[in-house]
Amino acid sequence: MTAKTIVEINERIRDGSACVLTAEEMTEYIREHGAGKAAQEVDVVTTGTFGAMCSSGVFLNFGHSDPPIRMQRVHLNGVEAYSGIAAVDAYLGATQPSDSDESYGGGHVIEDLIAGREIDVHAESSGTDCYPRKILDTSITIDDLNQAVMLNPRNAYQRYAAATNSTKRTLYTYMGTLLPGFGNITYSGSGVLSPIFNDPEFRTIGIGTRIFLGGAKGHVIGSGTQHDPDNNFGTLMVSGNLKEMDTRYVRGAIFRGYGISMYVGIGIPIPILNEEIAAATGISDAEIRTNVLDYGVSGHPAMQEVTYEDLKSGIIDLNGKEVRTSPLSSFHIARTIADELKQWIRRGEFFVSGPAERLQRHGTVKPMREVQGQLLVRDAMSERVHTVSIHAEIKEAAELIIEGKFNHLPVLSEDGALAGIVTSWDISKAVARGDAGTVRSAMTERVVTSIPDEFVEIAVRKMERHKISALPVIDSNRKVIGMVTSGDLNKLLVRR
């Protein structure tokens, strides 16, 4: 088996004789010449990815003011940074929202810093003998900071599950806007250019590996949070000097209805030390598989397995329906990153490094431990429900509401399924109009419902979103088996 060392490869980089290919080019090279030939001829393969990486942020050191302050709370352009570190150190998270502008957050402040823009700083303190100042208002640029270090706990996911939506309403998620009725499929990740998919055994990517981060040179400092190599969801923890970064590769973002994020560009060189490493970098989009998950159902069940080749085609056949796909990440910029890193190496400006320690190659993610179980709608709902036939007169519905002293009355079809709902307000309006017909003329047909095993938090959000105060609880046949009101939910939450 052909074998090379990091030292030998760096010597070739230094004298300009190194053969460097992007991961896309390597896939074609191996298809034509095989992994053995590639191991002999190719020295480095460059990868790239550019997508929303929420688990990102920066450590900042502001220097001491005169008189000095121990910053217990600090805001940058109205975005709060964590200051429980030291007197004038803070960590600004990419997803932290502005106190006053929901379209602006930590990711945007970080982009503004890289761009050299002035940032308003407001700090507060209770004051001490050695740090007497209580209020500080100033403005700074990145050049005024002693240190500005990007440190991202979880970046460069090996792959992502794709997302779709089976419900009748639009969902706003971290996977973007999901249209109703399987109206679209969104996905993320760069597929063939994915850094970790080009080194899935972490033979060359590890602690200390030199990387391209946000347009600057950075390092892998460990496995990322939620690192899940057993299921091909490996992640990286990375760090680099913010002062050397480029806004082409670090961009603040907002996902409608979800919140703030930040797009980060990462490129990792894979030194081709042997045939095994070469073979791994020959992976294609057709070989990278993931699942399409239904975000409209609790637990996000898998609908179908697809490849990145399928996703990048623009249309997927999902259970007999042609559904358009759209990427949340930019393959164009990922390709640009891989190309730029390739040129850095060719020009002798970037040398590869082996890991000081390999990353964890096995393990899965555990769910949060909860000492109390999740509250379900069945824990709060009333099973004694008054209902009325769709053919009943309005007078009959009015009498039921008055006698039962409730405000919501489910309306049933001839087969006993939920057909609509009338409220005391609906009945009052009908009576005021002199309407003597059936409840069909007064009822709401599009009923927002719940099921017994739905989480209470979801039921609460439904009521808030639709500005209603009760939900009929139905079974799989749309038979009404209960009713839950905002009052029921409040009582349950108070007891807890």
N, C-alpha and C positions, 0 to 999 in steps of 0.2 A: 504494500500500500504506500502510495506517495505521501511523504510527510514533510512539512515545513515548520519553521518556528516563527514566532512573532519577531524575533531579532532579524531573521533573514528577510522577512517581508518588509520590515522597516528599512533595511538596507536598500532594498529595491526601490522603495518609495523615495529614499534619500537620493539615489543616483538616477531617478527618473525612469527606471525600467519596469516598474510594477505594472501588472495588468489588472485594471480595475473595471468591473462591470456593475451595472445596477442589477437589482434582483430580477427585474423584467428581462434584461438582456441575458442574465445567467440562465433563466428558464429556457430560453430559446437555444442558448449555447449547449446546454446539457441534452436537450431534445435532439440536437444535431450530432453532437460529438460524444455524449456520455459523461458520466460523473468522473470516471478515471482520468480522461483527458482534461476535463475541467480542473481537477485537483492539481494536475501538472502545470497547466498554463495560466490559471487565474489566481491572483493573489488576494484580492479583496472584493467582496460584494457589498454594495451599499443599499440600504433600505430607507424607507421614509413613510411617515404618516402625519396627517394634519386633520385634527378633528376636535370636537368639544371635549375638554378634559377638566371636568368640574373639580376634581380633587387636586387643585393646584393653588399656589400662592407664593408670597415673597416675604422674606425676613428683611426688615429695614432698620438701620441705625441712624438716628437723626442728629446725634451729637448733643452736647449739653448747652442749654440756654443760660443766660445770665440775667437775673438769678436763676438757679437750676430748678427743674421741676421733675417729679417722679410721675410720669404719665400713667394715670390709672384708667383713663378713658381717652382714646384718640380717634379722631375722624379725619379722613382724607377725602376732600371733595364731598363731604357728607356721608362717606362710607366708613363704618366703624371697623377698626383693626384691633386684633387682640393684643393687649399691652401687659398681660400678666407675666412678663418675662424679666424685664429689668427696667431701669428708670427711663431710658430713651430707646428701647428696642420694641419692635412690634411685628406681628405677623398679620399680613393682609390676605385673607382668603378670596379666591377668585369669585366665589358664588355669593359673597356677602352683598346684600342689596343696600342701596342708598336709603337714608332715612326719609328722603323727600321726593325721589324720582325713581319710580319702579322700573324705568328703562335703563338705569345706570347702576353699576355695581363695581365690585372689586376687580373683575377682569378688565373693565374699562379704565379704572385708575392705573392698573399695571400697564396697559397699553399707552396711556397718556404719559406715564413716567418714561417709558422707553422712547417715546416720540419727543421727549425733551420739554413737554408742556409744564407750565406752572401748576402746582397742586396746592390747594388751600389746606392748611393743617390747623385743627382745633383740638387742644388737649386740656384735660381737667385733672385736678388732684385735690386731695384733702389737705395737703401741705404737711411738711415735717420740718424739724430743725435744720436738717441738712438739705432738704428740698423744699424751701419755703414757698415757692411759686404755686399758685392754685389754678391760674388760667393762662393759656398760651394760644395766641392766634398769629399765624404767620403763613408764608407761602414758600414752597421749595421746588426745585427741579431735581432730577436724578443726580446731577453733578454736586448738589449740596449734601447728599447723603454720604456717610462714611462707607457703609456697605449696603448693597441691594442685591440680595441673593435669592434667586428663584429656587424653591424647594417644594417639589410636587409629590405628595404622598402616593398618588396612584395615577399613572399615565400609561399610554401605549398598550392598551388592552390588546391581547393576542387576536381576539375577534369579538364581535358583538352579535347577539341575537337580533334578528329583524323584527319589526313590529307592524301589526295591523289591528283593525278595530271592527268587531262584529256588531256593535250596538247601533242604535238609530241616531245617535248624536255624535258630534265631533269631540274627540278627546285631545287635550293639550298635555303633552308629556315631555320627558327629557329625550324621547325619541322623536320629537317634533310633533306636528299637527297630524293626527290620524283621522281620516275622513270616515264617516259612517258607512255601514254596510260593506265592509272590506273595500273601501274606496281607494286605498293606496297601501303601499308597504314602504316603510322607511328602514334604512340600514346605515351602519357606520363601519369604519375600518378600511384599510387600504388593500386588503386581500394579498395579492402576489408580492406587494412591497412591505407587508407587515413585518416589522423587526423580529418579533418573537416567533412568528411562523417560519421565518428563515433560520431560526436557531431554537427549535422547540425543546431541545434537551439542555439548553443553557450551557453549551460547551464553551462559548466565547463571550456571551453576555452575562456579566456578573458584577459583583461589587468592584468598583474601580474602573469599569469599562468606559473608555472615552467615547463620547457621542456628540452629535449635532443637536443642540437644544435651543430652539427659538432664534436660530441664526447665529448662535455662538457655540463655543466649545463647552461641553458640560460633561457630567459623569453619571453613571448609574451608581446609586449609593445603597441599593438593597432591593429586595422584592417589594412590590407595591402592596398597599393594603388590599384586602380581598383577593390576594393572589390565589388562583385556583388552577394549578397546572394539570390536575387530573382530568379536568373537563375542558382543557384548551382555552381557559380564560386567564392565562398568566398576565401579570401586571408588573410595572417597574416603578421604583421610587428614584427620582432623578433630581439633579441640582446643577445650577450654572449661574454665571455672573450676569445679572439683569442689565448691567451697564453696557454690556457688549451685544445685547440682543437687538433684533430687528422687528419692527411692527409688521413686516410681511409674514412673519411666522408666529406672532403672538397677538391675538385679536380678542377684545372683549365682545361678548355676544349676549343676546337675550332670546329665550325661547318663549314664544307667546303662551301665556297661561301657566307657565312653569317657573321661569325665573332666569337669573343671571348665570352665565357660564363663561368659559374662556377657551378659545381655540389655540392649541399649542402644536408647533411643528417639531417633530423628533426624527432624527435619522441615525441609524446605528450601522457601523461598518462591521462586516463579518469577515475576519481573516480566514482564508481557506487553508487550513492546516493539514487536512487529510481528505480522503475520498468521502468519508461519512458526512463531514461538514459540507462538502461540495454538493452531495446528493440532496441534503436538506434544503439548500438554497435553490434547488431546481423546482421547487413547488410551484404549482400553477393555480389560478383562480378556480379551475374546474375541480381541484383536489381539496379546496378549503370549503368545508361544509358548516352550516349553521341552521338554526331552526327559526321559523316564522312564528312568533308568539302573538296570541290574541290578548291585547291589552284591555279589551272590553269585558273580560271575565276575570274574576278574582283568582289570583294565583298565576295568571298569564299562561294558560296551557299552550303547548306546542300544536300548531296547525299542520305543519309540513316541514320537511327537511329540504334545504336548497343549497346551492353552491354560490360562491361569490361570482362565478361566471353567469349564473342565472340572474343574480341581483343586478349585475352591471349591464345586463342585456336590456333593461328598461321595462320588461313585462314578464310576469310570472303567471303561470296557470295555477290558480289556487282553488282546488276542489271544483274544477270545471269552469271557473270564471277567470278571465284575463284581467290581471290587476297590475297597474303601473307601479314601478319601484322608483324611489328617489333617494340619493345619498345625503346624509347629514354631514359627512366629511368630504374633503376635497381631494380626489385622486390626482387632479392636475397639480395641486401644490405639493402633494406627497411625492409625485414624480419629480417636481422641481427640486425638492429637498434631496432626494436620492442623487440627482444629477449634480447638484451643487457640492454635496459631500464628495462625490466622485472627483470633481475638479479640484477640490481642496487637496485630496490625496495625491492626485496626479502632479499637482504643482509643488508637492513636498511641504504643504502647510498643515497637514494633519497626519499624525502617525497612529497606528492601531495599538491597542493595549490588551493584554490578557487580563482576565479577572483575578483580583487578589483572593477572591473566594467565590465559589459557584453559588448560584441561587438555588433555593429549594425547588426540587424537581417533582415532588409529589406532595399532595395535600389538597383539601377542599375547603370551601368557605362554610362556616357555621352560622346559623341564624342567631339573632339576638335572644338571649335568655330572658324570659319574662316570668316573673314570680306569680303574676296573676294572669289568667287566661284572657284572651280577647273577648270583649263583650259582644254578644250577638243580638240581632233583632228579636230572636225567640225569647231572650231573657227579659225583654221589655214589653212585648206586644200583648194586647188583650185578645183572647181567643173567643170572647163573647161579642160577636159582631152582628149588628142589625144590617140587613140588606133589603133591597126592594127590587121588584121586577121592572124590566124596561117598559112594560106595558101598564105599570101602576100610574094612577092619576097623581098630579102634583099635590092635591089635597091629602092623599094618603101618605106621601113622603113627608109633608109638613107635620102631620099628626105624629108620625114615628119620631121625628127629630124633637118635637116638643115633649113627647112622653119620655123619650130616652135621655133627654138633656145632653145631646151630643151635637157635633157640628158637621160630621162627615158621614155620608150614607152611600156605600157602594151600590151600583146598579148592575143587576145580573141579566144576562141574555137568557133565551129560552132553555139552553142546555146547562144553565147554572154557572157559566163562566163570566168573569168580570167584563162588563161592556162599557162602563163609565162610572162617574162619581158625581154626586150632587152635594153641595154644602148648604148650610142654613142661609148663607148669603144668596146662593143661586135660587133657593126657594122663595126667599123674601122678594127678590127682583121679579120672579115669575108671578107671584101673587099681586105685587104692585101693578104689574102690566095687565092684570086680569086674565092671565093665561090659565085656562081650565083644562089643558091637554094633559098628555102623559109626561113622565119625567124625561123622556128622550129629548124633548125640546129644551130642557133646562140643564141637562147634564154635560159634563166635560168628557169627551170620548177618549182623548189621549191622556191616560191615567199614568202618573208616575207611581211605580210600585216598589215593593221590597220583597225579599224572600227570608225565610226563618234563619238561614245560616249566613246572612249578610252581616258584615261588621257594623256595629253601631256608628262608627265614625263615617262610614260611607252613607248610611241613612241620613245622618245629620247634614252631610254635604249636599245630598239630594234636596232636602228641605230648604237649605239656604239658597241653593242655586235656582230653584224654581219658585221660591218665596211662598211655600206652602207649609202647613202645620201638621199634616198627617199623611200616612202612606198605607194603602191596603197591602196586606201581606198575602201573597198568592203561592200556590204550588205549581208544579210543572204543567198542569192543565188549565192554569189561570183561574182555578177555583179559589175563592176568598177563604183563607183559614185564620185570618187575624187582622188587627188594625194596630198601628203604632203611631202615636202622636208625639209632638215635640215635648209635651208635658211628661209622657211616659219615659222618654229618653233622658230628660233632665232629672227626673226622680232616680233613675237607675244610676246615672253618673254621680249624683250627690251621695247615694248610698255607698258607692265605691270609694 
